[in-house]
Amino acid sequence: MERLSRFTLGTTIDKIFCETIELILQASYTAREQKQTIVLRAASKLDTLKFFLQIAWEIKTIDHKKYAALSAPLHEIGKMLGGWRKQLQNNEPSQ
């Protein structure tokens, strides 16, 4: 794969990773009423990150060991975000 394309993909992955962390941090400090929206955005951003990492692995920009080392914690973070989202839905006041 062309070097510029690999660099662009890596830059995109780095950017999405930082945005995901930023959203998770923002959700932790946000008032309960707005928290669910931000957690959903963070989960969506995490899914996008995992997608781009899979592309990088499929085109052999990253090797299997690095992909596995990144995928496992990201999967765990996804489960945590899912639990957080579910908790926020269950504790939402009835209208």
N, C-alpha and C positions, 0 to 999 in steps of 0.2 A: 504494500500500500504506500502511496506517495507520502513523503515525510510531512508535508503541509497538512494533509488530511488527518494524519495521526495526531499532529499537534492541535489541530482544531477540535478533534474529538476529545482529546485530553483536557483542553481548555473548557469545553462544554461540560464535561463531567465534573471538573473542579468547581465550576460556577454553580451547577445544580446542587452539588454537595454542600457548598457554603450557604446557598439559599435554603436548603432543607434544615440545616442546623439553625439558621437564623429564625425560621418559622417555628421550630420546636421551642427555642428559647423565648420567642415572642409569646407563644401560647402559654408558657409557664408563668408569665407575668401579666397576662391579660385577664380582665374581669370575666367571670364565669359566663356571662351572657354572650360574649363574643368568642370565647375559647373554642367552641365546637367548629366554627367556620375556619379558624386558623389551623386546628388539628387536621381538618379535612384537606386543607391546602398543603400541609406538611406531608400527609400521606400520599397525596397525588404527586408531589414533587419527589418523594422517595421512590415511588413506582417509576417515574421518569428516569431517575438516577439508575435504578436497577436495569431498566431497558437499555440505556446507553452503555452501561458496563457490559451487558450481554453482547451488544453489538461489537464492542471493543474486543471481547473475548473471541467472538465468532470470526472476526477478520484478523485474529492473531496479533492484535496490538498489545494485549496483555496475555501472559501465559496462564495456564490452568491453575497453578499454585496461587498466583496473585488474585485471580478471579475468585477462587474458593475462599481465600483469606478475606476478601472484601464482601463476598456474598453472604457468608454466615452471619456476621454482625448486622448487616443491612436487613436480613430476613428477621432477625431478632428485634430490631428497631421497628420494623413493620408490624410485628405482633404487638409490641408495646403501644404503638400508635393506635392500632385497632382496638386494644383494650381501653385505652384512654377515650377514644371516640364512643365506644359502647357505654362506658361509665357515664359520659356526658349525656348521651341519649337517654339512659335509664333514669338519671336524676333530673331530667328536664321537667320544670313545673308544667302541670296541665293547664291548657288554655281554656 
